[in-house]
Each structure stands twice: as C-alpha cells, then as structure tokens.
Amino acid sequence: MNIKDANIYYKERKRKDLNHSVGYDRFYEGYVEYVFKSDPKRRIHRVYAGDYWQADCGDEQYRLQKITYAVFFVIIAVLFLTAGVQPVKCNNTWYVALPCFVSVFSLFMLLLGVGIYIAMPRTMMAYQYRSGSTRIKRWSYIAFIGLTVEVFAVLLYFVLHFREKTWVLLLMALAYFVCAVLSYAIYTMEDRLAYRKIKNDVTLPEDIVVYKNPGLVFDKILNNERLD
C-alpha cells in the first residue's frame, strides 16, 4: 500500500504512549512505526518515509566541498593548539581562557559535524542532514564568534602587558584570527550550498497497524480519525 494514497488508521493509544523523548523523535524523524496485525508480540517495525536531502551541485563540487572542510579544520586545529599551548601568562588569564573554552567546545562539535558530513552518503535522510550540514553551519558560526572574541582578548592582554613576549602574543592573535576566518569560511560555504528535497516513494506492507508517523496531529490520532 502506498503511504501517500492509503488511508491509515492509528491504533488508539494514550497520549503519553505516542510521545517519545526529543532525542528519539529527532533520530527517527521521517520514520513510520508500525506492527503487523498478525504479530501477537506487537514488535515495532520502522521504515523511513520522509524526504531525502541532496546537495544541489555536481559530484565533483560536492567532493571538493568535503575535502575543503577537512583541510580547513585541520589548519584550524593546528593553529589553535599551537597558540593555546604557548607558555605565556596570557593563556591563564580569565578573559582569555573563557572564549578559549567556548572555542574548544564549538570546534569539537564542528569536528563531529565535519566527520559525519564526510562519512554520509550523497542522499541523506533527515537526521543525517541535520547531523552533518546543520551541525556544521551552527558550530562553525559559534566557533567563529568564540575565536573572534579570543583575538580581541589576546590583543587586550597585549595592550595591558605590552612588555611581555610581544611577538608571541601577536602571533597568537594572528593564529586565532586565521582560525576565525577559516571557521567563517566553512559556515559561508555550507550556508550557500543549496539542498533539494527528493521525494520518497516507499511503500508500506499490507495488514499493518501504524503507530506513529511524524508530523501528524495528535488530536486526530487519539480520536481515531482517518488521515488522508
């Protein structure tokens, strides 16, 4: 039976049974949960029925984009670590350490996003798309903000302690600045890359009871109304 054309009835369940945790719903976004009527154990089966996401560009450009993200992140990591381990009092000052902490966390999340993005197939499900593209845009921008604040924090320390290892502080500020520029470049590249939705023509088996289909109204589900 075609999921778009068939009239699906939901088994009457309590509202709390239809709700899952936010993490569960995000991971299984676009999935339909169902059981076979003939199964006495009511084991839940899942099938992805949502739209797929695909970068609206050629294969070569898409591969180049992945390589660019990886190269930019490696440069960011090397420069950031090099500046962060310098044996200067600057790195122990609170107004320098605070944005540094924000940058470390955001860069770690960006690393996850880039890694997932590189490993994901060209055609992505909803959760894959969010874990890669959406995560890259969010955390590259946050990293850009944190690193920019870090640059000004180091320069402020330089002004207040201009006799203390002048060139080291200036090079640290330059390293953080390059990191900020590359983080923003990653954000800009991903933000400008258009994605198109690809319709999913999946079909459901016969003789089933659908438990959950994300995006439908709970009132209709609880009232056993027919969903077209």
PyMOL commands that set and color helices and strands:
alter all, ss='L'
color gray80, all
select helices_A, chain A and resi 15-18+22-27+59-84+89-92+94-119+126-160+166-192+218-222
alter helices_A, ss='H'
color red, helices_A
select strands_A, chain A and resi 31-36+45-48+52-55+123-124+195-198+208-212
alter strands_A, ss='S'
color yellow, strands_A
deselect
rebuild
show_as cartoon
